[in-house]
Amino acid sequence: MSRNIVFAVALALAVPSGTAAQDGAPTARVSIAHFAFEPAQLSVKAGTTVAWVNHDEEAHTVTAVDRSYASAGLEQEEVYTHRFAAPGTYTYFCALHPHMTATVVVR
């Protein structure tokens, strides 16, 4: 992997929660670590893009209970994003480890 790609990936992972995406939409982050989503409940404004980052050595998914969005298996340090356009409560889980659950509340 070239240095530029490594730098770009490191920079993307370093962007803090609450910043704006390239399209100007707000973003928020959820960490996947120790077989849990952190925070377990996230409140965001409509239009926010949420980025999940897997920090575990095991693969995990981000799967909506209603199946309206789902990631493939995320390997360590891989990222999945989803934009929440409409207000509501969105519960999700890891399809590989169903005990892992969390919620996004969109205002």
Backbone bond lengths (Angstrom), bond angles and torsions (degrees), N, CA, C in turn:
res aa  C-N    CA-C-N  psi(-1)  N-CA   C-N-CA  omega(-1)  CA-C   N-CA-C  phi
1 M - - - 1.437 - - 1.520 108.11 -
2 S 1.326 117.30 135.48 1.453 119.63 -177.77 1.527 110.77 -72.82
3 R 1.328 115.61 160.43 1.468 120.04 179.23 1.518 111.32 -61.50
4 N 1.349 117.38 -37.57 1.467 120.20 -179.71 1.519 111.42 -62.94
5 I 1.322 117.55 -40.72 1.458 120.55 179.34 1.518 110.11 -67.56
6 V 1.328 117.44 -44.18 1.462 121.20 178.62 1.520 109.87 -59.79
7 F 1.338 117.26 -44.31 1.459 121.17 178.81 1.524 111.06 -62.75
8 A 1.326 117.15 -43.73 1.469 120.83 -179.76 1.525 111.20 -62.31
9 V 1.337 117.30 -41.85 1.461 120.71 178.61 1.525 109.73 -65.64
10 A 1.314 118.10 -44.93 1.464 121.83 179.61 1.521 110.65 -61.98
11 L 1.323 117.27 -41.09 1.457 120.90 178.77 1.522 110.74 -65.10
12 A 1.315 117.39 -43.37 1.468 121.17 179.88 1.519 110.75 -62.05
13 L 1.320 117.85 -39.09 1.459 120.76 -179.85 1.526 111.95 -73.23
14 A 1.316 116.90 -20.89 1.454 120.61 -177.60 1.528 112.90 -86.59
15 V 1.326 118.51 -8.64 1.463 120.79 -178.56 1.521 108.97 -65.08
16 P 1.310 117.92 123.05 1.460 120.06 -176.38 1.517 112.51 -73.79
17 S 1.320 114.61 160.28 1.457 121.52 175.33 1.519 109.41 -62.21
18 G 1.334 115.12 146.55 1.450 119.22 176.70 1.516 113.70 90.07
19 T 1.314 119.06 4.33 1.454 121.29 177.84 1.525 108.75 -88.86
20 A 1.315 116.80 179.94 1.460 120.98 179.61 1.517 110.25 -101.70
21 A 1.332 115.94 142.46 1.459 121.44 174.22 1.517 108.01 -72.13
22 Q 1.324 117.12 172.38 1.456 121.36 -179.57 1.523 111.55 -58.43
23 D 1.326 118.71 -30.80 1.459 121.15 179.87 1.529 111.98 -83.85
24 G 1.338 117.25 4.75 1.451 121.43 178.58 1.517 114.33 90.85
25 A 1.333 117.78 -8.62 1.461 121.24 179.36 1.525 109.16 -73.51
26 P 1.326 117.42 144.13 1.464 119.69 177.37 1.526 110.93 -65.84
27 T 1.325 115.62 153.84 1.463 121.07 178.18 1.525 109.86 -128.39
28 A 1.311 114.63 156.88 1.463 121.76 175.42 1.516 107.40 -140.89
29 R 1.322 116.99 157.11 1.460 121.99 -177.97 1.508 112.16 -120.87
30 V 1.341 114.49 143.61 1.456 122.12 170.96 1.522 106.44 -123.96
31 S 1.316 117.04 128.72 1.460 121.79 176.00 1.518 109.28 -92.51
32 I 1.305 115.52 140.62 1.460 121.75 172.33 1.517 105.65 -109.19
33 A 1.332 116.27 112.73 1.461 120.86 -177.47 1.523 109.45 -153.92
34 H 1.317 115.46 143.69 1.467 121.73 178.16 1.533 111.24 54.90
35 F 1.358 115.16 39.24 1.470 122.11 178.36 1.525 111.88 58.25
36 A 1.338 116.12 42.03 1.468 121.29 177.05 1.524 109.55 -151.41
37 F 1.332 115.57 153.59 1.451 122.72 172.26 1.524 107.28 -93.95
38 E 1.326 117.60 132.48 1.457 121.68 -178.53 1.515 109.18 -131.25
39 P 1.319 120.53 116.78 1.449 125.57 5.09 1.524 112.02 -78.79
40 A 1.315 115.63 156.55 1.461 121.01 179.39 1.524 111.17 -73.80
41 Q 1.324 116.96 -25.09 1.467 121.16 172.78 1.516 107.75 -133.52
42 L 1.315 115.53 125.13 1.458 122.97 -178.02 1.519 108.22 -120.39
43 S 1.322 117.43 130.32 1.467 121.89 175.98 1.522 108.66 -108.55
44 V 1.336 116.47 128.88 1.460 122.00 -178.56 1.520 109.72 -138.83
45 K 1.314 116.19 164.71 1.459 122.00 173.79 1.522 109.11 -83.50
46 A 1.327 116.55 152.84 1.466 121.01 175.16 1.528 108.75 -56.88
47 G 1.316 115.88 139.95 1.461 121.81 -177.92 1.515 114.17 95.47
48 T 1.328 116.97 -5.34 1.462 121.35 -179.10 1.523 110.67 -77.35
49 T 1.319 115.75 140.07 1.463 122.20 172.72 1.522 107.71 -97.79
50 V 1.320 115.93 127.30 1.463 121.20 177.70 1.520 107.95 -102.06
51 A 1.324 116.10 133.92 1.465 122.47 177.37 1.524 108.47 -114.65
52 W 1.329 116.13 123.95 1.460 122.41 176.05 1.517 107.43 -100.91
53 V 1.332 117.00 131.93 1.464 122.52 179.14 1.516 108.09 -120.35
54 N 1.329 116.68 122.99 1.463 120.98 179.81 1.528 110.09 -86.42
55 H 1.317 116.18 112.85 1.467 121.50 177.89 1.530 111.99 -99.41
56 D 1.333 117.69 -2.82 1.460 120.89 177.88 1.523 110.89 -81.23
57 E 1.319 115.83 158.94 1.462 120.91 174.59 1.522 111.26 -76.55
58 E 1.329 117.03 -20.95 1.464 122.60 178.24 1.530 109.51 -88.22
59 A 1.328 116.29 149.61 1.464 120.84 175.59 1.524 110.02 -71.93
60 H 1.338 116.21 148.60 1.460 123.15 176.52 1.520 108.49 -141.05
61 T 1.339 116.46 159.85 1.458 120.81 172.69 1.528 108.76 -119.14
62 V 1.319 114.45 166.61 1.455 123.41 170.22 1.521 103.89 -120.74
63 T 1.336 116.91 108.40 1.465 121.85 -172.80 1.526 109.89 -130.13
64 A 1.330 116.81 119.45 1.460 120.87 177.83 1.522 109.41 -65.55
65 V 1.325 116.14 140.46 1.465 121.05 178.39 1.527 109.78 -56.03
66 D 1.345 116.48 -39.02 1.471 119.76 179.68 1.532 112.90 -87.15
67 R 1.332 116.18 5.36 1.467 123.75 178.02 1.535 113.64 64.74
68 S 1.337 118.01 20.70 1.464 121.31 179.16 1.527 112.46 -73.01
69 Y 1.314 117.70 -18.86 1.468 122.74 172.21 1.520 107.71 -152.06
70 A 1.319 115.55 152.09 1.468 120.42 179.22 1.522 109.08 -162.76
71 S 1.305 115.06 140.31 1.463 120.51 175.59 1.522 109.13 -94.32
72 A 1.292 114.90 163.16 1.462 120.63 165.39 1.529 105.83 -75.15
73 G 1.308 117.34 176.49 1.464 120.10 175.44 1.515 110.12 -63.13
74 L 1.316 116.56 123.82 1.462 121.62 179.92 1.519 109.26 -93.02
75 E 1.301 116.13 121.56 1.458 121.02 174.64 1.528 108.83 -79.56
76 Q 1.317 116.76 173.03 1.463 121.77 -177.45 1.527 111.00 -53.56
77 E 1.319 116.00 129.21 1.467 127.58 178.94 1.530 114.23 70.51
78 E 1.324 118.41 6.87 1.464 120.09 173.24 1.525 109.36 -78.26
79 V 1.333 115.12 155.13 1.457 122.27 -174.72 1.521 109.93 -124.03
80 Y 1.335 115.86 141.09 1.463 122.97 172.45 1.522 106.93 -125.05
81 T 1.338 117.56 138.05 1.454 120.63 178.12 1.522 110.31 -124.65
82 H 1.328 114.09 150.97 1.465 121.02 175.32 1.520 107.56 -148.88
83 R 1.340 116.03 135.09 1.466 121.75 178.42 1.525 108.84 -95.18
84 F 1.325 115.77 128.96 1.459 122.13 179.38 1.525 108.40 -100.07
85 A 1.320 116.61 103.30 1.467 121.96 -174.61 1.523 113.15 -84.50
86 A 1.316 117.63 -34.98 1.469 121.24 -171.71 1.526 111.53 -112.83
87 P 1.335 116.78 143.98 1.462 120.04 175.34 1.532 111.24 -59.86
88 G 1.319 115.84 150.02 1.457 121.34 178.53 1.512 110.45 154.62
89 T 1.308 115.47 -179.21 1.461 122.69 177.20 1.518 107.52 -113.25
90 Y 1.322 115.79 122.00 1.456 122.56 -174.52 1.532 109.40 -117.48
91 T 1.305 116.49 108.68 1.455 121.47 178.51 1.525 108.39 -94.27
92 Y 1.322 115.59 139.16 1.464 120.66 -179.83 1.524 109.58 -139.24
93 F 1.327 115.04 168.64 1.462 121.03 -177.65 1.518 108.78 -152.37
94 C 1.327 115.84 173.78 1.463 122.25 173.29 1.524 107.00 -95.89
95 A 1.321 117.30 119.63 1.468 120.79 -178.67 1.524 111.78 -66.19
96 L 1.323 117.71 -21.69 1.465 121.40 178.87 1.527 111.87 -86.01
97 H 1.326 116.07 -23.98 1.468 122.60 -178.79 1.527 107.25 -139.39
98 P 1.335 118.44 78.28 1.471 122.30 -170.80 1.526 115.93 -58.96
99 H 1.327 118.47 -16.25 1.468 119.95 175.97 1.521 111.67 -69.70
100 M 1.325 117.45 -16.98 1.460 122.32 178.70 1.528 108.85 -82.13
101 T 1.321 117.78 109.83 1.461 121.54 -179.84 1.525 110.17 -133.77
102 A 1.321 115.46 156.51 1.462 121.19 177.27 1.525 108.19 -162.87
103 T 1.335 115.38 175.65 1.467 120.41 -174.70 1.526 109.96 -140.45
104 V 1.334 114.94 141.82 1.458 122.16 168.75 1.525 106.45 -112.20
105 V 1.327 116.29 124.71 1.456 122.33 176.21 1.522 106.87 -105.16
106 V 1.338 115.27 119.68 1.469 120.65 -177.53 1.523 108.09 -106.65
107 R 1.335 115.80 124.58 1.471 121.67 -178.79 1.509 110.31 -95.30
